[in-house]
Structures are given as C-alpha cells and as structure tokens.
C-alpha cells in the first residue's frame, strides 16, 4: 500500500520504518526539516534499537522518504497515519493543537483528491476527540463527509521506548476503531502479517483502550513501589515478593478481578487491605494508592445507592444479598450495606437469595443472619417472583444464574438496577441501568 505518516517522532518514525520494511511505499511528513533530512539521508531522527538500520534499508530500497509537503503526501498515498504529539496543558487537559493542525492539512488535501482516502489517528486522545475534533476538522477542511467520501479510524499504538521496533511486530493486540467498514478493512490490510488479536470496534472504545492501558501501567508501578517500601521496612526483598506474586496468572495477572461492577466484599479483601495499610501506618509509611482502595470501594457503594434513589418508586426488590454468587457469605457484603442504607431512607424492601435463605437455617452464617441482621432477614422471601411482585425497582446484586430470568418476568413499570451485568448483551436504557455499562 501507499502510506503517508504525519509526525516523525517515536510512533511515526517506527511505524514508517516498519511499514517500509514490510514492503509498503511510505512517505513521512513533518514540518521539522531536520527530521525529514535525516530520514532522507537514511538516518533515524530518534534513538531507538534497530530503527536506524530499518530506515537506512527503506530509503536505499526506495520505499521510504520524507517531506514537509502534506498535500502532495496525501495525493500520492491511499492511507494516512497521524502520529503527532498530544501533550498536556498546564491544567492537565489534553492539547490537541497538533492533531487539529494536521487534520486541517489533510482535509485541505482531500478537497483536491477524488479517490477514497483513509485517515488513521494513532495519536493518544481522550474518548470523544475523534467525534468532536478530528472528524469535524477533516470535514470542514475538505468539504466532504467522513464515512462516505473518506474513511476515518482510530488505531492506538502499544510501543515502549527502547523496544518499539520489537513491539511493533509483537503487539499484545491490534485495535481498530472504525467509522465505516471500508476504512477498517483498508487499515487491517496494513497489519495482515502481524501475529496478534485483531479487534475492530468503535472509535470511542479504541480511544479509551489506550488510556486504560497507560493508567493501568502507571497503577502497577505505583502499587509495586508501595509494596516494595513496606517490604524494605519489614526487612524483606520487595523484588522476591513481587516475583512470587507475578507467578500467579490465574488471579493476580489475569482478567479475573478486572470486570467493572459493584464494590468488593467478603471475608478477605476488606480486612486484609485494612490490616496491610494499618501496618504501614504503624511504621510511618505513606501509601497513597493502597490507602485509596477502601475509600474507592465505599464510593462504589454510594454510587449504587444513588442509582436506586434516582429511580421513581419506593418499593425495591433485591436479588442477591451475598457478596458474590454461589456463596452464603454476608461478611462485609456491599449488598448488606446497600440494603441498610435503603432501609434508613425509608424504602420498602423484599429480598431474595436462595443461598442466604438456606444459610439462615443450616449454614455457617446462621448466627450472623439471625442475630446481627435480623431486621434484614425478616424481609427475605422464598421466590424471585414474590420479590418482584410489587416492586417498582429491581436491584440485581450478584450473578446467580437464576437472576438471568429476571427480564422475562419484568412488568412495564419496573426499572432494573444491575450491579453485576447479569446479561452481557444489555446496555443501559430507560428501563435498565447497569452500574458501569
């Protein structure tokens, strides 16, 4: 393919060199004459392992060149990758001036081009930037319509400085956020030889994925540092502890706890976070990240409460009271806390949880149910139908398979607040409200 790349920094230079190596005809575009001169001389504009060799080979073989002529670059190619910087403003907001300027230049070039052209944003941008800035700028500058006269995609990069060339050919995933299938198909052709999962989604989801990745990486660094500080104070080797921690790919390094939903609870997580952070305080250690875990969890309980209170009605059916499906454990269940707060605000509740009902008779939680929360246990009913009968609001509190049938039993006036995503196909609408979806 014939590809133009706008911005010859880390992402742009690496993308240009790798695409040229793969046999594409690539023209890099940058207003900085020093960068274009270096590339045309077969030299890398940045220090990056293996990049100089790739650029030298690409130029020598006639597949790579650089220019400051944006209009000609768009005219000579069928797809443009935008890789310009998106720095922070003084207040932390995103500065999109370079993105806007390049989109104006590309749009102006598209005004004079008849053939269908695909514009791909690789720059890191917050969700909404494509719809609010990129597409309107391209349309205004070109006088054409995105998705009809030209295509637009978002294609986040996952390159680490120092290993960027390796990462280009071994990405964890290839994400294409597309406005139309034609543009998405054309972009996917560029990565046909890359062995990685190919994910095609909306432009907003693609924009968000990049931020989630980077914030998660920052969180991991901060988490490991705080654990390491505690380990050193206790005379332990933080690296050894974290090396053992990372051996667990079933729970620790896995998707298991990374599903958005309601607050955590149970017999382990709350008490162990409290004990760990208390120990750190006793040693005069500051742990800002770990100290924020329980307040964050409490915020999610308040968020769930607000969702219920925003719905019309005072009669509430609670489906699921234990902290997760398949257990009768009510210790520090966030659902118990939610129920207590709803009762305190005068709501009428009926509660159904078959595991908890059985535990009240024979289980290990019998004493807790009958003696610690007797006012709640008296609100329990024997069937889901009984809980739903007079309810105006239905709260799904855990993922018990029985609750998947709630939608077929709903009446028109009943609203559902789903804290667990009991049906992954549903998204929030007038009758259904998911806590994070």
Secondary structure, DSSP 8 states (H G I E B T S, - for coil): -EEEEE--SHHHHHHHHHHHHTT-EEEEE-S-HHHHHHHHTT--SS--TTHHHHHHHHHHTTSEEEES-HHHHHHH-SEEEE-----B-TTS-B--HHHHHHHHHHHHHHHT--S-EEEEE-S---TTHIIIIIHHHHHHHHTS-BTTTEEEEE------TTSHHHHHHS-S-EEEEESSHHHHHHHHHHTTT--S-EEEE-HHHHHHHHHHHHHHHHHHHHHHHHHHHHHHHTT--HHHHHHHHTT-TTTTTSSTT----S---SSSHHHHHHHHHHHHHHTT---HHHHHHHHHHHHHHHHHHHHHHTSS-SEEEEE--SSSTT----TT-HHHHHHHHHHHTT-EEEEE-HHHHHHHHHSTTHHIIIIISHHHHTTB-S-HHHHHTT-SEEEE-S--GGGGGHHHH--TT-EEEESS-SSTT----SSEEES--
